Structures are given as structure tokens and as C-alpha cells.
Amino acid sequence: MPDGNSPARRHRAKYRKAKAKASHFRRTIYQLSKAIYKRERIRTGTTEADITKVTMAMTGQSSCSSMSNHTKERVTMAKVTLENFYSNLIAQHEEREMRQQKLEKVMDQEGLADEEKRMRRSQHAQKETEFLRLKRTRLGLDDFESLKVIGRGAFGEVRLVQKKDTGHVYAMKILRKADMLEKEQVGHIRAERDILVEADSLWVVKMFYSFQDKMNLYLIMEFLPGGDMMTLLMKKDTLSEEATQFYMAETVLAIDSIHQLGFIHRDIKPDNLLLDSRGHVKLSDFGLCTGLKKAHRTEFYRNLNHSLPSDFTFQNMNSKRKAETWKRNRRQLAFSTVGTPDYIAPEVFMQNGYNKLCDWWSLGVIMYEMLIGYPPFCSETPQETYRKVMNWRETLTFPPEVPISERAKELILRFCCEGDHRIGALGVEEIKTNPFFHGVDYGHIRERPAAIPIEIKSIDDTSNFDEFPESDILQPTAAPVVSNHSEADLKNKDWVFINYTYKRFEGLTARGAIPSYMKSGKSLIEIWGRGGAQRHRGSCACGSSAPGPCSASLTRSAVSLNLAATHRCHLHTSYGTRPAHITRMCTQDRGQGRFLSGPGEDDPPPFEW
């Protein structure tokens, strides 16, 4: 007779339990869907007859010309609400299962004993429970303290903010709802939010929260203090081929990570290549992943097709003057609603069919700019740039006064060519094995030092960002800059922003509170310095440095602080009686030595170091 506790019997019992749980889950989904369907019908005043009309119209059984726009909008609103509720419920269940599987995989890799595994599972279950509780809390502007404006665009701005309960520093992207409706950007901002939720990658800027109020939309993302590639290029003029190889290799991996998710970025440019605190690349700004702005369509430039042919010489400027003019106008173009078409592939303008290869064209233009000092199609106006892009066979040239290697030139021409012959058509390996990337260790490239180190002095260091004046966008009475929508109209259209709110698991399960003196955003010395955010408990060693065990108020983690010579910097943390070496999280030069500190492994750092 088989053992009652045999592996086969345990497996069958586990399968029956999982099957019963899935069946119960489906029944719950169905009941909840019916309840919310009924509630939304009552709230929106939608009748069964209205829904029947729309259904018949969509299937071609009748015409919907007799149905008012108001009725159509109410039906669509109810439909969107139901679909979002159902899809969110499924997604939450799948994400929880994935987190559990990830935990089991990590524990197996570490070879933990059964007792340690049990403790890890218990801790994880507590975090999941806390996450469900905190997800029901309402997140708003009052939970963050604005420190500084670090970016401004046509539809809003980006601010450096600090979460009041944890002290973590984030970048808050603020978008005006009225402008989103006025400029038909709803689909774009929806695409950006959805992709940031789905793309959990080292190569993509991480979003922790998103929420809204009656005036604005808010995206709370990780703060990358290194600035963007555009700022770096404006500082350096040109990069060496070694530095170009590094940034190009990382950008190839970043773009490929998006392609693997089934997305096309469509807006690859230096502005959207952000640099973390160690100088490594991360992709941002995914507003064009499901559509194109009007400025990117041929219709925007159609009135130019009848103009006289242009002299594609940029007023016969030499390379130095071209670079100076480009740098002078570049930032203004970044802030305009039109933008610059310098990096857009010609097939995107033509709107006659394109695929992910359009992103590789953009990368070729960026590589040209890194080595030469300006893009190959730069002009004084976007319209002139458009004409140059469409005539790339004549305008893509290399100035003789800025010599580059044949390998670099060959790769640029492989990127910027006909789509059918473009490098990457056979897969990303075709790019990674190009001779220009000889010697690149793609598997460990993010672990090596960046080609150009980034110096960060504090958690609120914005030295790599431009200076911007304060605005009133966060004020309740702040009016949109350009809008034809009244407040009542905006309220009626607000349903298009349904399901915009999001809370990431790692963000809500952070522990600890922030002392009052940290709320204004201080330097590392002020936050992690002696006698401040630590409770010092004596020294634990002596020698060339003076390490001391402390307890960080920010995360309540046990840490070791080390005031040491710069070349003898170490940082450790301990969990109970088991010491573990962790990555140095915070450093600050103080004359003779360097001050170190860092949060615990289980707590997400306020910034990446």
C-alpha cells in the first residue's frame, strides 16, 4: 500500500488544492464582475437598451447614428471600468504568484535550510499582507515633499520629491490633464504608464507609483541623478570611441529589453537615455510606444512638399559651427511641442509600415552625434531636418575634419540605411557581434565602471540637471497654460483616466519612518552623518579606519559605518547573527576620508548606488 505521505500523493493533493483555488477564484471574479457591472450601470445611468444598441452597431446589425454621443460615452465608460477591474484582478493574482516563484528560486539557489526557508516564506507572506492593506490607502501629493524642479516639457514638468514616511527620493513626473485632452495625448500617457508597469528591467527606469487628482496625472519614478545623455553630450562635445562603445552597447541591451516585451520605443534619442548614479544607461519616456504624435506624421510636414529644394549644407557651416548651433538650439527643441525629428527613421514619417528596426536607425543617429558632435541631419528648423532625413542618401555624410574609425563609420551606415538591409533585421545578436563591439562583456557590462564616472554628492544632488524656475503646477488653483476645456468638461472627460493609479510592491513594503529633520532633503552627511540618522553603539574594530555598529533610523537596519581612507572603504550589514557583505550605498567625502553607510538588503534603497 502506498505511503500516505509519498511524493506522488503530496503532488496530487497539491494539484487538487490548486485546482480548487483556481475554480474559487474564477467564481469570485464572476460575482465581483456582476456586482461592479450593476453598480456602474446605476451610476452612469446606462440601460440594457443602450448596451444592446452599441453591441448591434459594433457587429454591423444596425446603425448607431440614432444614438447620442452622451449615450455612447456612458456605455464606453461602463465597459472600460469593467474591463479594467477584471484585468487588474487577474494581474494582481499573477504578480503575486510570480513573486512567490521568484522567492522559491532564490532560496533554492542559496541552498538554505528548511528552517530558514520557512522564515523567509513567513516574512514574504507578511509583506504580501501589508501590500494588500497599503494598496487600499489613497496616495496623493500630501505624501510627498517637493524639493526641486529638474525638468520641464510641453505638457508638464518633473520634480525631485521625497516621500514623507520613508524618506526615499523619487522623480515625480506631472502632466496636466487638460493639456492631455487638448493635444490628444491620452493614448500616449496611457501607453507610458502601462509599459512602466510591465517592464521590470534593469535597463528601464522603474516606476513605483502613479496617481491623479482633478487637475494632474503623476508618475513617481526612481530618481537617476546622473542626468541624461543629452546633458552629457552637451558637456563633452564628443566622446571617444571607447566611451561610445560602452554607451552604445548598453543602449543596445536596453532597446532589446523593450523589444522582447513586444514594444517598439519609436522615440530613442539622447533625452530619453538616463544615467543612474554610477553612469549606466536606463531607457525612459515611452509615450510613443502605441502611437505617434502629430508632429511625427507626414501630414504635419505636408505643406512643405511644395517648397523649393533646399541646400543641404546647413548654411555651409563647418563642423565646429554646426556643433555650436546645435547645442544652442537643442534644449529649446526638447521643451517644445514639436520636438526634433533628427532621430526618427524615414519609414516612420512615411507611415507606410515599419517595425522595431526603426529604433536601430535612431541608435545610429545617436552614435553619429557621440562621435561627430551633432546629429547627421541637424538643421536650423525641424522642417529642414525632416527634408534631410527623407533624403538621407544625399545628406548622410561624414565631415573630414572629424576623423573616426572605419569600424565606427561602417556601423553607423548599417544602422542608417534601408529597413530591409538594416543591422538588427536578423536579431540583436547581429548588432552585438559587430566588430565595433569587439571585447564587450555584455553579461557583466552593468557591473563594470561606466566609461564616464558620475560624481554624486548627496541624495538630492541635481548638479547634472538644468536649472528651472519654480512653477504653480502643484497649486490647487493652478490653471493649465493652454486649454479649451472648462472644469465641468474636464470632469466629464475624466473617465478616460480610469485605472491610472498604480502601486509597486517594492515601494509599498518599505519599512521605517523618516525623522522630521530629513523632510527638507539633506545631503548624505546630514542624513547618514554621525549623531543624526544613526544610533551609534560604540566601535567594533580599530586600525586604519574606525568602523562602528549603528542602527539606521531610516530603515531600522543594522549597519556598519566606516570613516576610512578613500582607498580603504568597506561597508557591512548584519541580520541577527549572520553577517552579510552588501553593496556600498552611501558615500561622502569629508576631507581626510570617506563616510559610508547603507540601508538593509530587504529595504529598497532611496536611490541606486
C-alpha positions in Angstrom: 0.0 0.0 0.0 1.5 3.4 -1.0 2.8 5.6 1.8 0.2 8.3 2.8 2.9 10.9 2.6 4.6 9.8 -0.6 5.7 12.4 -3.1 3.1 11.3 -5.7 0.3 11.6 -3.2 1.6 15.0 -2.0 1.8 16.2 -5.6 -1.8 15.1 -6.3 -3.1 16.8 -3.2 -1.3 20.0 -4.1 -2.8 19.8 -7.6 -6.3 19.3 -6.3 -5.8 22.2 -3.9 -4.6 24.5 -6.7 -7.4 23.4 -9.0 -10.0 24.2 -6.3 -8.4 27.5 -5.6 -8.5 28.4 -9.3 -12.1 27.4 -9.5 -13.0 29.5 -6.5 -11.0 32.4 -8.0 -13.0 32.3 -11.2 -16.3 32.2 -9.3 -15.2 35.2 -7.3 -14.2 37.1 -10.4 -17.6 36.4 -12.0 -19.5 37.5 -8.9 -17.4 40.7 -8.5 -17.8 41.5 -12.2 -21.6 41.2 -12.0 -21.6 43.4 -8.9 -19.5 46.1 -10.4 -21.3 45.9 -13.7 -24.6 46.5 -12.0 -23.1 49.3 -9.9 -21.6 51.1 -12.9 -24.9 50.8 -14.8 -26.7 52.5 -12.0 -24.0 55.2 -11.5 -23.7 56.1 -15.2 -27.4 55.7 -16.0 -26.7 53.2 -18.7 -29.6 50.9 -19.7 -29.7 47.5 -21.2 -31.2 49.1 -24.3 -28.2 51.4 -24.6 -25.8 48.4 -24.4 -27.8 46.5 -27.0 -27.7 49.4 -29.4 -23.9 49.7 -29.2 -23.4 45.9 -29.5 -25.6 45.7 -32.6 -23.8 48.7 -34.1 -20.4 47.2 -33.5 -21.5 43.9 -35.1 -23.0 45.7 -38.1 -26.6 44.6 -37.3 -27.8 48.2 -37.2 -26.7 51.8 -37.4 -25.7 53.7 -34.3 -26.5 57.1 -36.0 -29.6 57.4 -33.8 -27.6 57.1 -30.6 -26.4 60.2 -28.9 -22.7 60.8 -28.2 -23.6 61.1 -24.5 -25.1 57.6 -24.5 -22.1 56.1 -26.3 -19.8 57.8 -23.8 -21.7 56.3 -20.9 -21.6 52.9 -22.3 -17.9 53.1 -23.1 -17.2 54.3 -19.6 -19.0 51.3 -18.1 -17.2 49.0 -20.4 -13.8 50.4 -19.6 -14.5 50.2 -15.9 -15.5 46.6 -16.1 -12.5 45.6 -18.3 -10.0 47.4 -16.0 -11.4 45.9 -12.9 -11.3 42.3 -14.3 -7.8 42.7 -15.8 -6.4 44.2 -12.6 -7.7 41.4 -10.5 -6.1 38.8 -12.8 -2.8 40.8 -13.0 -2.6 41.1 -9.2 -3.0 37.3 -8.8 -0.4 36.6 -11.5 2.1 39.1 -10.0 1.7 37.5 -6.5 2.4 34.1 -7.9 5.5 35.3 -9.8 6.8 36.9 -6.6 6.4 33.6 -4.7 8.1 31.7 -7.5 11.0 34.2 -7.5 11.4 33.7 -3.8 11.5 29.9 -4.1 14.0 30.2 -6.9 16.3 32.4 -4.9 16.1 30.2 -1.8 17.0 27.1 -3.9 20.0 29.0 -5.4 21.2 30.0 -1.9 20.8 26.4 -0.6 19.0 27.5 2.5 18.0 25.0 5.2 14.3 24.2 5.7 14.0 26.4 8.8 15.5 29.4 7.0 13.2 28.8 4.1 10.2 28.7 6.4 11.3 32.0 8.0 11.7 33.6 4.5 8.3 32.4 3.4 6.7 33.8 6.6 8.4 37.2 6.1 7.3 37.2 2.5 3.7 36.4 3.5 3.7 39.3 5.9 4.9 41.6 3.2 2.2 40.4 0.9 -0.4 41.1 3.5 1.0 44.5 4.2 1.0 45.2 0.4 -2.7 44.4 0.1 -3.5 46.6 3.1 -1.4 49.5 1.8 -2.8 49.2 -1.7 -6.2 50.3 -0.3 -4.7 53.5 1.0 -5.0 56.6 -1.1 -1.8 58.1 -2.4 -1.6 61.8 -3.1 0.5 64.9 -3.2 0.4 65.2 0.6 2.5 62.1 0.8 5.4 63.8 -0.9 7.5 66.9 -0.4 8.7 68.7 -3.5 12.4 69.6 -3.4 13.2 71.0 -6.8 12.1 71.2 -10.5 14.6 69.1 -12.5 12.8 69.0 -15.9 10.1 70.8 -17.9 8.4 69.9 -21.1 5.5 70.9 -23.3 2.8 69.2 -21.1 4.2 69.3 -17.6 7.3 69.0 -15.5 9.5 66.7 -13.5 10.3 67.3 -9.8 12.6 65.8 -7.3 10.4 64.8 -4.4 10.8 62.9 -1.1 8.3 60.5 0.3 7.5 61.7 3.8 7.0 58.4 5.6 10.1 56.6 4.2 12.5 59.4 3.2 13.0 57.8 -0.2 13.8 60.2 -3.0 11.9 60.0 -6.4 11.4 61.8 -9.6 7.8 62.9 -9.9 6.5 63.5 -13.5 3.5 65.8 -13.5 1.2 66.0 -16.5 -1.8 68.4 -16.9 -5.0 66.6 -17.7 -6.4 69.5 -19.7 -3.3 69.5 -22.0 -3.5 65.8 -22.4 -7.1 66.1 -23.7 -6.4 69.2 -25.7 -3.3 67.8 -27.5 -4.8 64.3 -27.9 -2.1 62.8 -25.7 -4.3 60.4 -23.6 -3.2 57.4 -25.5 0.4 58.3 -25.2 0.4 58.8 -21.4 -1.6 55.7 -21.0 1.0 53.8 -23.0 3.8 55.1 -20.9 2.1 54.2 -17.6 1.2 50.7 -18.8 4.7 49.9 -20.1 6.4 51.2 -17.0 4.2 48.8 -15.0 5.0 45.8 -17.2 8.7 46.5 -17.9 10.5 45.4 -14.7 14.1 45.6 -16.1 17.5 47.0 -15.0 17.5 48.8 -18.4 14.2 50.7 -17.9 13.6 53.4 -15.4 11.4 52.0 -12.6 8.0 53.4 -11.7 6.9 53.0 -8.1 3.6 54.7 -8.1 1.1 56.6 -10.3 -1.9 58.5 -9.2 -4.1 61.5 -10.2 -6.1 64.4 -8.9 -8.7 66.5 -10.6 -6.1 68.6 -12.4 -3.0 66.5 -13.0 -1.5 63.0 -13.5 1.5 61.9 -11.5 4.2 59.3 -12.2 6.5 58.5 -9.3 9.7 57.0 -10.7 13.2 56.3 -9.5 15.5 59.3 -9.4 18.5 58.9 -11.6 21.0 61.6 -10.5 23.3 61.1 -13.5 21.0 63.2 -15.7 20.5 62.3 -19.4 22.7 61.6 -22.4 21.8 64.9 -24.0 23.3 66.8 -21.0 26.4 64.6 -21.1 26.9 65.2 -24.8 26.5 69.0 -24.4 29.2 69.0 -21.7 31.7 66.7 -23.6 31.1 67.9 -27.2 32.3 64.5 -28.5 33.0 61.1 -26.9 35.9 58.8 -27.6 35.2 55.6 -29.5 35.8 53.6 -26.2 33.2 55.6 -24.4 30.9 55.5 -27.4 31.3 51.7 -27.5 30.2 51.4 -23.8 27.1 53.6 -24.1 26.1 52.1 -27.4 26.4 48.6 -26.0 24.3 49.4 -23.0 21.7 51.1 -25.2 21.5 48.1 -27.5 20.7 45.9 -24.4 18.1 48.5 -23.2 16.3 48.7 -26.5 16.4 44.9 -26.9 14.7 44.5 -23.4 11.8 46.6 -24.7 11.6 44.7 -28.0 11.5 41.4 -26.1 8.3 42.7 -24.3 6.8 43.3 -27.8 7.1 47.1 -27.8 8.7 49.5 -30.2 10.0 52.6 -28.4 9.8 54.9 -31.5 11.4 57.8 -29.7 15.0 56.8 -29.0 17.1 60.0 -28.5 19.7 61.2 -26.0 17.0 63.0 -24.0 15.5 59.6 -23.2 18.7 57.8 -22.2 19.0 58.5 -18.5 22.1 57.8 -16.4 22.0 56.3 -12.9 24.3 57.3 -10.1 27.0 55.0 -11.5 26.7 56.3 -15.0 24.9 53.4 -16.5 22.1 53.8 -19.1 18.4 53.4 -18.5 15.5 54.0 -21.0 12.7 56.4 -20.3 9.8 58.2 -21.9 7.5 55.5 -23.5 4.8 57.8 -24.7 5.1 56.8 -28.3 5.1 53.1 -27.9 1.5 52.7 -29.1 1.0 55.7 -31.3 2.7 58.7 -33.0 2.4 62.4 -32.2 1.0 64.6 -35.0 4.5 66.1 -35.3 5.8 62.7 -36.3 3.3 62.2 -39.1 3.7 63.2 -42.7 0.6 65.4 -42.6 2.5 67.7 -40.2 5.0 68.4 -42.9 2.8 68.0 -46.0 2.7 71.7 -46.7 6.5 71.6 -47.1 6.4 69.2 -50.1 5.7 72.0 -52.5 8.6 74.2 -51.2 11.7 74.8 -53.2 14.6 72.3 -52.9 16.9 73.1 -50.1 20.7 73.4 -50.0 21.5 70.5 -47.6 24.6 72.3 -46.3 23.3 73.9 -43.1 24.3 77.3 -44.5 27.8 75.9 -45.4 28.8 75.8 -41.8 31.9 73.8 -40.7 31.7 71.1 -38.1 32.6 73.3 -35.2 29.9 75.9 -36.0 27.3 73.2 -36.6 28.0 71.7 -33.2 27.8 75.1 -31.5 24.5 76.0 -33.3 23.1 72.5 -32.4 24.0 72.8 -28.7 22.5 76.3 -28.6 19.1 75.2 -30.0 18.9 71.7 -28.7 17.4 72.3 -25.3 14.7 74.6 -26.6 13.6 71.9 -29.1 13.4 69.4 -26.3 10.9 71.6 -24.4 8.7 72.4 -27.5 5.6 70.5 -28.5 7.0 69.9 -32.0 10.3 68.5 -30.8 13.0 67.5 -33.2 12.8 64.8 -35.9 16.6 64.3 -36.0 16.4 60.8 -34.6 13.2 59.5 -36.3 13.6 56.9 -39.1 12.3 57.9 -42.6 9.8 54.9 -42.7 8.1 56.3 -39.6 7.5 59.6 -41.3 6.2 57.8 -44.4 3.6 55.9 -42.4 3.7 53.0 -44.9 4.6 50.3 -42.4 7.6 50.0 -40.0 8.7 47.7 -37.3 11.2 47.6 -34.4 14.1 48.3 -36.8 13.1 52.0 -36.6 14.7 52.0 -33.1 18.0 50.9 -34.5 18.0 53.8 -37.0 17.7 56.2 -34.1 20.6 54.5 -32.3 22.8 55.0 -35.4 22.0 58.8 -35.3 22.9 58.9 -31.6 26.2 57.1 -32.4 27.0 59.7 -35.1 26.3 62.5 -32.6 28.5 61.0 -30.0 31.5 60.8 -32.3 31.0 63.9 -34.5 29.4 66.3 -32.0 26.0 66.8 -33.7 23.4 64.6 -35.5 23.8 64.0 -39.2 20.6 65.7 -40.2 20.7 68.7 -37.9 19.3 72.0 -39.2 18.0 75.3 -38.0 14.4 74.2 -38.3 12.5 70.9 -37.7 11.1 71.2 -41.3 14.6 71.4 -42.8 15.6 68.4 -40.7 12.7 66.4 -42.0 13.7 67.1 -45.5 17.3 65.9 -44.8 16.0 62.7 -43.1 13.8 61.9 -46.1 16.8 62.5 -48.4 19.3 60.6 -46.2 21.2 59.1 -49.2 22.5 62.5 -50.1 22.7 64.1 -46.7 24.3 61.4 -44.5 28.0 62.4 -44.8 31.0 62.4 -42.5 33.0 65.6 -42.1 36.6 65.1 -43.0 37.8 67.4 -40.1 36.4 64.9 -37.5 38.1 61.6 -38.3 36.5 58.4 -37.0 37.5 54.8 -37.5 36.2 52.7 -40.4 34.5 50.3 -38.0 32.5 53.1 -36.4 31.6 54.6 -39.8 30.5 51.1 -41.1 28.2 50.5 -38.1 26.6 53.9 -38.4 25.9 53.2 -42.1 24.5 49.8 -41.2 22.1 51.5 -38.7 21.1 54.3 -41.0 20.1 52.6 -44.2 17.1 50.9 -45.9 15.0 49.0 -43.4 15.4 45.7 -45.2 19.2 45.9 -45.0 19.4 47.5 -41.6 21.6 45.8 -39.0 19.4 44.1 -36.4 17.0 42.6 -39.0 18.4 39.2 -38.2 18.1 39.8 -34.4 20.0 41.7 -31.8 23.0 39.2 -31.9 23.8 40.7 -35.4 24.4 44.0 -33.6 26.2 42.6 -30.6 28.7 40.7 -32.7 29.6 43.7 -34.9 33.4 44.4 -35.0 32.8 47.8 -33.4 31.7 46.0 -30.2 34.7 43.7 -30.1 35.7 42.9 -26.5 32.4 44.0 -24.8 31.3 41.7 -22.0 27.5 42.0 -22.3 26.8 39.7 -19.4 28.6 41.9 -16.9 28.6 45.3 -18.5 26.4 46.8 -15.9 28.8 45.7 -13.1 31.9 47.4 -14.6 32.6 51.1 -14.0 30.9 53.5 -16.5 33.0 55.0 -19.3 32.5 58.4 -17.7 32.1 58.3 -13.9 29.2 60.3 -12.3 30.0 62.2 -9.2 27.1 62.3 -6.8 27.5 64.2 -3.5 24.0 63.7 -1.9 20.7 62.0 -2.4 19.3 65.3 -3.7 22.2 66.1 -5.9 20.8 67.7 -9.1 24.1 69.1 -10.5 23.6 67.0 -13.6 20.3 68.7 -14.4 19.5 72.1 -15.8 18.1 74.9 -13.5 14.4 75.6 -13.8 12.3 78.3 -12.1 9.5 77.2 -9.8 6.0 77.0 -11.2 2.5 76.8 -9.8 1.6 73.5 -11.4 1.1 71.8 -7.9 -1.2 74.6 -6.6 -4.9 73.7 -6.5 -5.8 76.9 -8.3 -3.1 76.5 -11.0 -4.7 76.9 -14.4 -3.5 75.0 -17.5 -1.3 77.0 -19.7 -3.2 76.2 -22.9 -6.7 74.7 -22.6 -10.1 75.0 -24.2 -11.6 72.7 -21.6 -13.8 74.1 -18.8 -13.6 72.5 -15.4 -17.0 70.9 -15.9 -15.9 69.5 -19.3 -12.7 68.1 -17.7 -14.8 66.4 -15.1 -17.0 64.8 -17.7 -13.9 63.6 -19.6 -12.1 62.3 -16.5 -13.3 58.8 -17.1 -10.6 58.4 -19.8 -8.0 58.3 -17.0 -9.6 55.4 -15.2 -7.2 52.8 -13.9 -4.2 55.2 -13.9 -3.4 54.5 -10.3 -0.6 52.0 -9.6 1.5 51.0 -6.6 4.5 48.8 -6.9 5.1 46.0 -4.4 8.7 47.1 -3.6 7.6 50.6 -3.0 4.8 50.0 -0.5 6.6 47.3 1.5 9.5 49.6 2.5 9.8 49.9 6.3 10.7 52.7 8.6 9.9 56.3 9.0 11.8 59.5 8.3 12.8 61.9 11.0 11.4 65.4 10.8 14.8 67.0 10.0 15.1 64.9 6.8 11.9 66.3 5.2 13.7 69.1 3.5 16.1 66.9 1.6 19.6 66.9 3.0 23.0 65.7 1.9 24.3 62.3 2.8 26.3 63.6 5.7 23.2 65.3 7.1 21.1 62.2 6.6 23.6 59.4 7.4 26.0 61.5 9.4 27.2 61.0 12.9 24.7 61.6 15.6 21.9 62.1 13.1 20.1 59.2 11.4 22.1 56.6 13.3 22.1 55.4 16.8 25.8 54.7 17.5 26.7 51.8 19.7 30.5 52.0 20.1 33.2 50.8 17.9 33.7 47.2 16.8 37.3 47.4 15.4 40.3 49.6 15.2 43.1 50.2 12.8 43.5 52.3 9.7 39.8 53.1 9.9 37.2 53.3 12.6 34.1 51.2 11.9 31.2 51.4 14.3 27.9 49.4 14.6 24.8 51.6 14.2 21.1 51.3 13.7 19.8 53.4 10.8 16.6 55.3 11.8 15.6 55.4 8.1 15.3 51.6 7.6 15.9 50.3 11.2 18.6 48.1 9.7 21.8 47.2 11.4 24.7 48.8 9.5 28.4 49.4 9.9 29.7 52.9 9.5 33.2 53.3 8.4 35.2 56.6 8.4 38.2 55.5 6.4 40.7 56.5 3.8 39.2 56.6 0.4 41.0 53.5 -0.8 40.0 51.5 2.3 36.2 51.9 2.2 34.1 48.9 3.4 30.5 48.5 4.4 28.8 45.6 6.0 25.4 44.9 7.5 24.2 42.0 9.7 20.9 40.2 10.1 20.8 38.6 13.6 24.0 36.6 13.9 24.6 36.1 10.2 26.8 38.8 8.7 26.5 39.6 5.0 28.5 41.9 2.8 26.4 44.3 0.9 27.0 47.0 -1.8 28.1 50.4 -0.5 25.0 52.5 -0.7 26.1 56.0 0.5 29.4 57.7 0.3 30.5 61.2 1.1 34.0 62.7 1.1 34.9 64.5 4.3 38.4 65.9 3.9 40.7 63.1 5.1 38.4 60.2 4.4 35.1 59.0 3.1 31.9 58.4 5.2 29.9 55.3 4.3 26.5 53.9 5.2 23.6 52.0 3.6 20.2 50.5 4.2 19.5 46.8 4.6 19.2 44.3 1.8 15.4 43.9 2.2 14.7 47.6 2.0 14.7 49.2 -1.4 17.3 52.0 -1.4 16.1 55.6 -1.8 18.3 55.8 -4.9 20.5 53.4 -6.8 24.2 53.5 -6.0 
